[in-house]
Structures are given as structure tokens and as C-alpha cells.
Amino acid sequence: MHRKICSIGNSQGVSIPLDVLEKLNLSVGSEIDVKLDEKSSRIVIEPVRKKKYPKNIDKEFVAQVNDFIAKYEPALKELAKK
């Protein structure tokens, strides 16, 4: 389906048809992730789904590990090659 980029305040945006939002269980205020696929010159929009952890997992610890991975991702990728 074709859409046009429109002005939204000082930004630009694209409206998403209601039937698509309903199928993905999204509504106003839902979080999405917007990525650029440079290889195919595509914009990818995906719903952010909150991860559910087992009861015995400390969410704060998971957040700290994720921060560590994000901070040191290049070094970790290099180490993984060796």
C-alpha cells in the first residue's frame, strides 16, 4: 500500500493503516523500532515486544548485562572471531 511522507511538527512521518495496527495489536503510544536496511534500501518498522523473564531472573542484572554488551559490542565481536 502506498503512503506519503507528511509533516508532523518539526518532523516527518508516515501514517500506518488501522487494519495493520490492529493485526499487530498496536495503538497510540505503542513502542516501535525503526531501522534502516542499507543493503536493500528499506525502512523496517517493528513492534517493540517486552521480553518476559522467568520469575527468578533479576531484571536489573539483565539491564546491566545489556548495557555492558551495547558498550563493548565491537570488542566482543572481534573476540568472537578469534
Backbone hydrogen bonds, N-H to C=O, Kabsch-Sander energy under -0.5 kcal/mol:
donor,donor_aa,acceptor,acceptor_aa,energy
6,C,13,G,-2.9
8,I,11,S,-2.7
11,S,8,I,-2.0
13,G,6,C,-2.5
20,V,17,P,-0.6
21,L,17,P,-2.0
22,E,18,L,-2.8
23,K,19,D,-1.9
24,L,20,V,-1.6
25,N,22,E,-1.1
26,L,21,L,-3.0
30,S,27,S,-2.6
33,D,46,E,-3.3
35,K,33,D,-0.5
35,K,44,V,-2.9
37,D,35,K,-0.6
37,D,42,R,-3.2
38,E,36,L,-1.1
41,S,37,D,-0.9
42,R,37,D,-1.9
44,V,35,K,-3.1
44,V,42,R,-0.5
45,I,43,I,-0.5
46,E,33,D,-2.5
46,E,44,V,-0.5
48,V,31,E,-2.4
49,R,47,P,-0.7
50,K,48,V,-0.6
53,Y,51,K,-0.6
57,I,54,P,-1.9
59,K,57,I,-0.7
62,V,58,D,-2.0
63,A,59,K,-2.2
64,Q,60,E,-2.1
65,V,61,F,-2.5
66,N,62,V,-2.6
67,D,63,A,-2.3
68,F,64,Q,-2.3
69,I,65,V,-2.6
70,A,66,N,-2.5
71,K,67,D,-2.5
72,Y,68,F,-2.5
73,E,70,A,-0.6
76,L,72,Y,-2.7
77,K,73,E,-2.5
78,E,74,P,-1.9
79,L,75,A,-2.3
80,A,76,L,-1.9
81,K,77,K,-1.0
81,K,78,E,-0.5
82,K,78,E,-0.6
82,K,79,L,-1.0
